[in-house]
Amino acid sequence: MHYKNTTAVVTGGSKGIGASCARLFFEAGANVAVLDISEDGSGISDDRWFCIHCDVSNNLDVSNAMQAVVKKFGGIDYLVNNAGIQRYGSVTYTSEEEWDLVMNVNLKSLFLCSKYAIPYMEENKKGVIINISSVQAFVSQRIVAAYTTAKTAILGLTRSIAVDYAPHIRCVAVCPGTIDTPMLRESFALSPNPEEVLQECIDMHPAGRIGVPEDVGELVLFLCSDKASFITGQAIRVDGGLGITIGGSKRN
């Protein structure tokens, strides 16, 4: 899979899954634009690597960022809507402000980035949008009401984009299981015994491990390639088998 003379925009690309996606696109030859509110920690200094400080939940920020990408690279071929945050709470214990924050970052940002990237894709009659959802679009843990709601809604947005802009633009949702990212480690740190929580997460995955960002990044690169040209509107899980088993007796 070669991406020379193409441009990929990755939101939340300064760390975790986004950083893996951005680096893999870059290594495959693409121009890469990273949209993030955090500082770029990639260590890459190259004319094909472009970092923009951007609040992806802000309409004007996103509009200006997409214009800047096109001004620098001439177009947009791929958009990876990866930016996201995790907040904990049931419906009764989640404040309105926290609910809005999660929805804005985890859902509204995908709408805005797609809204402003699609017109440039349409000019070339070709493009791929990858929306990073979660296994929690299918199964949910406790006290993550806002997060699981936003990640589930992404599947509907993905179908809508796939239908409305076919056949030239494809849109696919990627749904990771537990991935070893800074956000995951921050959630572990909330526990009095982070290592015990880590082991519980490992045990939940039939694959016998949690994922690494590259597990997701490699899938994203494949889905953006012509090798995946017949895949659109789908939700694809990369989750080590999380959620496919039910409790019951064990037999040796």
Secondary structure by P-SEA (a helix, b strand, c coil): cccccbbbbbccccccaaaaaaaaaaaaccbbbbbcccccccccccccbbbbbcccccaaaaaaaaaaaaaacccccbbbcccbbbbbbccccccaaaaaaaaaaacaaaaaaaaaaaaaaaaaccbbbbbbcccccccccccaaaaaaaaaaaaaaaaaaaaaccccbbbbbbbbcccccaaaaaaaaacccaaaaaaaaaaaccccccccaaaaaaaaaaaacccccccccbbbbccccccccccccccc
